[in-house]
Amino acid sequence: MNNKFDWNRFCEVVKKDFRNLWPTFGTTMIVLASLPFAVWLMALVIDRTAIISPNIRVVMIMVFSSFAAIMLPSRLYRTMNLRNEGIYYAMLPASKLEKFLSMLLFTFIVAPVVTYLGSMVIDIILRLMPTGAYHQWLWQGDGGFPLFTSIPMDDDVMPGFHSWLLTAATYSGLLASPAIFLYAATLFKKHKVLYTFLILYLLEFALTVIAIPIVVSLIKNADFMEWLYDTFHLWTPQRIMNWVMGIVAAFNFVVFVLFTWMTWRRLKKMPY
């Protein structure tokens, strides 16, 4: 199909993906949304007096929702790169651009948001229980309402640290990871999520093996250590943290853009 965009055709593709969402991925979203209940139950069994703060619960829900975004492409679009089964997807009466935009919509928005909202409903039910570790509502945490909010950082603890950089680094990471797995779903024919995790682990291991001797040699270099001290001894921990979070946010954004673009190119040239 061509790469032109038509709103009515796009809506039809979205409707089709939405109809397929529950049969192919509904159980997974229910399991992911229910994982905080497992944490609540574990805390209840181990220590009935335990308290799980709203901030921790929000982080748990964000992590589990991000897994929904990571896993969705391998389920909802499982056949898009299969030579025989993928013909059906290729022959859908819609352009590649329309199908690609629907992929982005369901990967980055629909699946994680549905899982997030489901987890919030479960959290409210658990908060209403007469026992358990949930003693506050989710919105009573430091970050306010727990959806698209800034990540709190007490200025008394770290004055001068820009909490919006931490928020940017966090949410850009929630975009970068699904983008990688979306691209991987166009490459691997089976075990798409597992193979992607293994490759990322091997890359991390290889980088660690390369980095360790470099770091050790730099530490042993007296001139380098003296230069490092002269350069950074006037820097505050807050300033260093700002730079680190800024670099992480920029890196995540580049990864998101790069792998999204690679997915689009892969989809345009998909052989069947």
C-alpha positions as CSV (number, residue, x, y, z in Angstrom):
1,M,0.0,0.0,0.0
2,N,1.1,3.6,-0.5
3,N,2.2,5.9,2.3
4,K,-0.7,8.4,2.0
5,F,-2.8,9.2,5.0
6,D,-6.6,9.1,5.0
7,W,-8.4,9.7,8.3
8,N,-11.3,7.3,7.6
9,R,-9.0,4.5,6.7
10,F,-6.9,5.2,9.8
11,C,-10.0,5.0,12.0
12,E,-10.8,1.6,10.5
13,V,-7.3,0.4,11.2
14,V,-7.6,1.6,14.8
15,K,-11.0,-0.1,15.2
16,K,-9.5,-3.4,13.9
17,D,-6.5,-3.2,16.3
18,F,-8.9,-2.3,19.1
19,R,-11.1,-5.4,18.4
20,N,-7.9,-7.6,18.4
21,L,-6.5,-6.0,21.5
22,W,-8.6,-8.0,24.0
23,P,-8.3,-11.5,22.4
24,T,-4.5,-11.1,21.9
25,F,-3.4,-9.0,24.8
26,G,-6.2,-8.7,27.3
27,T,-5.1,-11.4,29.7
28,T,-1.6,-9.9,29.7
29,M,-2.9,-6.5,30.6
30,I,-5.0,-7.9,33.4
31,V,-2.0,-9.8,34.8
32,L,0.2,-6.6,34.6
33,A,-2.5,-4.4,36.2
34,S,-2.9,-7.0,39.0
35,L,0.7,-7.2,39.9
36,P,0.4,-4.5,42.6
37,F,-2.1,-6.7,44.3
38,A,0.5,-9.4,44.5
39,V,2.8,-6.9,46.2
40,W,0.0,-5.9,48.6
41,L,-0.7,-9.5,49.4
42,M,2.9,-10.3,50.0
43,A,3.2,-7.3,52.4
44,L,0.1,-8.5,54.2
45,V,1.5,-12.0,54.7
46,I,5.0,-10.9,55.7
47,D,4.1,-8.0,58.0
48,R,0.6,-6.8,58.7
49,T,1.9,-3.5,60.0
50,A,3.8,-2.7,56.8
51,I,3.0,0.5,54.9
52,I,3.6,1.0,51.2
53,S,3.6,4.7,50.4
54,P,1.7,6.2,47.4
55,N,5.0,7.1,45.8
56,I,6.2,3.5,45.7
57,R,2.8,2.4,44.4
58,V,2.9,4.9,41.6
59,V,6.4,3.8,40.6
60,M,5.2,0.1,40.6
61,I,2.2,1.0,38.4
62,M,4.4,2.9,36.0
63,V,6.9,0.0,35.7
64,F,4.1,-2.6,35.1
65,S,2.4,-0.3,32.6
66,S,5.7,0.1,30.7
67,F,5.9,-3.7,30.4
68,A,2.5,-3.5,28.6
69,A,4.0,-1.1,26.1
70,I,7.0,-3.4,25.7
71,M,5.1,-6.6,25.2
72,L,2.2,-5.4,23.1
73,P,3.9,-5.3,19.6
74,S,4.9,-9.0,20.0
75,R,1.3,-10.0,20.6
76,L,-1.0,-7.6,18.7
77,Y,1.4,-7.4,15.6
78,R,2.8,-10.9,15.9
79,T,2.3,-11.8,12.3
80,M,3.4,-8.6,10.6
81,N,6.8,-9.9,9.6
82,L,5.9,-13.6,9.0
83,R,6.2,-14.5,5.3
84,N,2.9,-16.5,5.1
85,E,0.7,-15.1,7.9
86,G,1.9,-11.6,7.4
87,I,0.1,-11.4,4.0
88,Y,-3.2,-10.7,5.7
89,Y,-1.7,-7.7,7.5
90,A,0.1,-6.5,4.4
91,M,-3.2,-6.6,2.4
92,L,-5.3,-4.6,4.8
93,P,-7.1,-1.8,2.9
94,A,-4.9,0.9,4.5
95,S,-1.6,2.6,3.8
96,K,1.6,1.6,5.6
97,L,1.6,5.0,7.2
98,E,-1.9,4.5,8.7
99,K,-1.0,1.0,10.0
100,F,2.3,2.4,11.4
101,L,0.5,5.2,13.2
102,S,-2.0,2.8,14.7
103,M,1.0,0.7,15.9
104,L,2.4,3.8,17.7
105,L,-1.0,4.6,19.2
106,F,-1.5,1.2,20.7
107,T,2.1,0.7,21.8
108,F,2.8,4.0,23.4
109,I,-0.7,5.1,24.6
110,V,-3.5,2.5,24.6
111,A,-1.8,-0.5,26.2
112,P,0.1,1.3,28.9
113,V,-2.8,3.7,29.7
114,V,-5.3,0.8,29.9
115,T,-2.9,-1.1,32.2
116,Y,-2.3,2.0,34.3
117,L,-6.0,2.8,34.8
118,G,-6.7,-0.8,35.6
119,S,-3.9,-0.8,38.2
120,M,-5.4,2.4,39.7
121,V,-8.8,0.8,40.0
122,I,-7.2,-2.2,41.8
123,D,-5.3,0.2,44.0
124,I,-8.5,2.0,45.0
125,I,-10.1,-1.3,45.9
126,L,-7.1,-2.3,48.0
127,R,-7.1,1.0,49.7
128,L,-10.7,0.4,50.7
129,M,-9.8,-2.9,52.4
130,P,-9.9,-2.7,56.2
131,T,-6.4,-4.2,56.4
132,G,-3.3,-4.1,54.3
133,A,-0.3,-1.9,53.5
134,Y,-2.2,0.9,51.6
135,H,-3.0,3.6,54.2
136,Q,-3.2,6.5,51.7
137,W,-4.8,7.2,48.4
138,L,-2.5,7.3,45.3
139,W,-3.0,11.0,44.9
140,Q,-1.9,11.7,48.5
141,G,1.7,11.1,47.6
142,D,4.3,13.8,47.1
143,G,3.8,14.0,43.3
144,G,0.0,14.8,43.4
145,F,-2.3,13.1,41.0
146,P,-0.4,10.0,39.8
147,L,-0.7,10.4,36.0
148,F,1.6,12.5,33.9
149,T,2.8,14.3,37.0
150,S,6.3,15.5,37.9
151,I,8.5,13.3,40.0
152,P,8.9,15.0,43.4
153,M,12.3,15.9,44.8
154,D,12.5,17.6,48.2
155,D,14.4,20.9,47.8
156,D,15.5,20.6,51.4
157,V,17.2,17.3,50.6
158,M,18.8,18.4,47.3
159,P,18.5,22.2,46.7
160,G,19.3,23.3,43.2
161,F,18.4,20.0,41.6
162,H,15.9,20.4,38.8
163,S,13.2,17.8,39.3
164,W,11.8,18.3,35.8
165,L,15.1,16.7,34.5
166,L,14.4,13.6,36.5
167,T,10.8,13.6,35.2
168,A,12.1,14.0,31.6
169,A,14.6,11.2,32.1
170,T,11.9,8.9,33.5
171,Y,9.2,9.5,30.9
172,S,11.7,9.5,28.0
173,G,12.8,6.1,29.2
174,L,9.1,5.0,29.0
175,L,9.3,6.0,25.3
176,A,12.7,4.6,24.5
177,S,12.1,1.0,25.8
178,P,8.9,0.3,23.8
179,A,10.5,1.8,20.7
180,I,13.3,-0.8,20.9
181,F,10.9,-3.6,21.4
182,L,8.6,-2.4,18.6
183,Y,11.5,-2.5,16.2
184,A,12.5,-5.9,17.5
185,A,9.0,-7.2,16.8
186,T,9.6,-6.4,13.1
187,L,12.8,-8.5,13.1
188,F,12.3,-11.6,15.2
189,K,9.7,-14.2,14.1
190,K,9.4,-16.0,17.5
191,H,10.1,-15.1,21.1
192,K,10.3,-11.4,20.2
193,V,10.4,-10.1,23.8
194,L,12.7,-12.8,25.1
195,Y,15.2,-12.4,22.3
196,T,15.2,-8.6,22.7
197,F,15.9,-8.9,26.4
198,L,18.7,-11.3,25.8
199,I,20.3,-9.0,23.2
200,L,20.1,-6.0,25.5
201,Y,21.6,-8.0,28.3
202,L,24.5,-9.2,26.1
203,L,25.1,-5.6,24.9
204,E,25.2,-4.4,28.5
205,F,27.5,-7.2,29.5
206,A,29.8,-6.5,26.6
207,L,29.9,-2.7,27.4
208,T,30.7,-3.5,31.0
209,V,33.5,-5.8,30.0
210,I,35.0,-3.0,27.8
211,A,34.4,-0.2,30.3
212,I,35.9,-1.9,33.4
213,P,39.5,-2.0,32.2
214,I,39.2,1.6,30.8
215,V,37.9,2.9,34.1
216,V,40.6,1.0,36.1
217,S,43.3,2.4,33.8
218,L,42.0,6.0,34.2
219,I,41.8,5.6,38.0
220,K,45.5,4.5,38.0
221,N,46.4,7.5,35.8
222,A,47.6,10.2,38.3
223,D,47.5,13.0,35.8
224,F,43.9,12.2,34.8
225,M,42.8,12.0,38.5
226,E,44.4,15.3,39.2
227,W,42.6,16.9,36.2
228,L,39.4,15.3,37.3
229,Y,39.7,16.7,40.7
230,D,40.6,20.2,39.4
231,T,37.6,20.1,37.1
232,F,34.9,18.8,39.3
233,H,35.8,19.7,42.9
234,L,33.8,22.9,42.6
235,W,30.8,21.1,41.2
236,T,28.0,20.4,43.6
237,P,26.2,17.0,43.7
238,Q,23.1,18.8,42.5
239,R,24.8,20.2,39.4
240,I,26.3,16.8,38.6
241,M,22.9,15.2,39.0
242,N,21.3,17.8,36.7
243,W,23.9,17.0,34.0
244,V,23.4,13.2,34.4
245,M,19.6,13.4,34.2
246,G,19.9,15.8,31.2
247,I,22.2,13.4,29.3
248,V,19.9,10.4,30.2
249,A,16.8,12.3,28.9
250,A,18.6,13.3,25.7
251,F,19.9,9.7,25.1
252,N,16.4,8.2,25.7
253,F,14.9,10.7,23.3
254,V,17.4,9.9,20.6
255,V,16.8,6.1,21.1
256,F,13.1,6.7,20.8
257,V,13.4,8.7,17.6
258,L,16.0,6.4,16.1
259,F,14.1,3.1,16.7
260,T,10.8,4.5,15.8
261,W,12.3,5.7,12.5
262,M,13.9,2.3,12.0
263,T,10.6,0.6,12.6
264,W,8.9,2.8,9.9
265,R,11.7,1.9,7.4
266,R,11.4,-1.7,8.3
267,L,7.6,-1.7,7.8
268,K,7.9,0.1,4.4
269,K,10.4,-2.5,3.1
270,M,8.8,-5.6,4.8
271,P,9.2,-8.6,2.4
272,Y,6.4,-11.1,2.1
